Amino acid sequence: MPEFEPVLLARINKPQSAALETYRADGGYEALRKAVAMSPGDVTELVKSAGLRGRGGAGFPTGVKWTFLPKDHPGPIYLCVNADESEPGTFNNRILMEFDPHQLLEGIAIACHAIRSPTAYLYLRYEYGRSYRVLETAIQECYAAGILGENFMGTGRRLDVHLHRGAGAYICGEETGLIESLEGKRAWPRIKPPFPAIEGLFRKPTIVNNVETLCCVTHIVARGAEWFKSVGIAPDPQNPRDAGSYGPKLYTVAGHVNEPGCFELPMGVTARELIDVHAKGVWKGRKAKAVVPGGISMGFLSADELDTPLDFNGPGKRGCLGLGTAAVVVVDDQTSMVDVLYNCCRFFSHESCGQCTPCREGTLWMTKILERIRTGHGRLEDLDLLLEVAGSMGIIPGTTICGLSDGAAWPVKNAIHKFRPEFEEYIRTGRTSRDPVAYAH
């Protein structure tokens, strides 16, 4: 891949990168000044024409989402910023919030102008203590400088940004679960329709955008739609539903690699390049057995699928749910996939909100079946039973309100399909979780 100059992470290693003074010295808030001189509709059209797709997991076109708001609504209209970031292996939002918070706040302000919102709620997962403190300071700086508050950027309008700490639940990454939590209720996702753009926070029209998405908005306004579309992957001409994978992307790499980290690259980098070049290879001289392309809810790439491009299209062609959050997790060749899948199921069982029976019971029973296999009491028919349970839960078969159960079921279906001989061998030999071979690290 040609040499790429970071944009989203360009400032993170500068001294005092989180301060308003240094951000402005680097041209910060000039994009906002440019945006408020445009009409809200023109800003929306600019983001739409850039082909920006949401970075939070679903990849829905951001500008299109903004157009779903009712026309001429008397208001208020709200912007909710999803900074919950609870997908295992994901930490790209944390890097942006802790080291360049004003880049995010500028994107929030631009989005608020575009959707005619006087109020933004930044929903932050509770565990991000440092992010909270950095963002709180940055917001106070913006109020003191007149960027936020009564006379927002000299427009005579008021803009407020409220920082809200969540209770640390994975389900709050689902936009209506986030909204319910913001309203002070249990974070149970809502039945849709109506969608949040019609009836969201406090039953008013609401847009929910991810942190990295809004940071991209800042640069689209500053540099233009053509610049954004010059980075990444154009739509597949053979796939009329492909909206392209444009722009820079933050990929986090964790697990069994020599140098875990967060890397900014054009959309479409391969899993192999991420691991071998940027994360300096699999640790201890081992080889990769499986790679999670974008958070454990996406499933797994096998060792012979590492040349898959990590864009919005690539992982789906290899049996994964999608790109997700682009959180790459590497599993080495001495780690048992039974143990990996058990940890996935245990996580989703713990994080299920319990509202939908297929998700509440399905995640629990998949965990119990894998626990039986891990303790040496598994049966070969357990694999088909796991597939049956996984195939009967989620939005895709139409049995649940939100997509958590799809994310819980997908790694089960994916892992058994791609690594079934290993699961069968594990069951036939009666290996247990106490076997040192299964836990060699």
Secondary structure, DSSP 8 states (H G I E B T S, - for coil): ------STTTTTTSTTTTSHHHHHHTTTTHHHHHHHTS-HHHHHHHHHHHT-B-SSSS--BHHHHHTTS-TT--S--EEEEEE---STT--HHHHHHHH-HHHHHHHHHHHHHHHT-SEEEEEE-TT-HHHHHHHHHHHHHHHHHTSSBTTGGGSS--BEEEEEE----GGGGSHHHHHHHHTTS------SSS-TTTS-GGGS-EEEEEHHHHHHHHHHHHH-HHHHHTSEE---TT-TT---EESEEEEEEEESBSS-EEEEEETT-BHHHIIIIIS-SBGGG--EEEEESSSGGG--EEGGGTT-B-SSSTGGGGT-S--TT-EEEEEETTS-HHHHHHHHHHHHHHH--S-SHHHHHHHHHHHHHHHHHHTT---THHHHHHHHHHTTSSTTTT--SSSHHHHHHHHHHHHHHHHHHHHHHHHHHT--TT-TTTT--
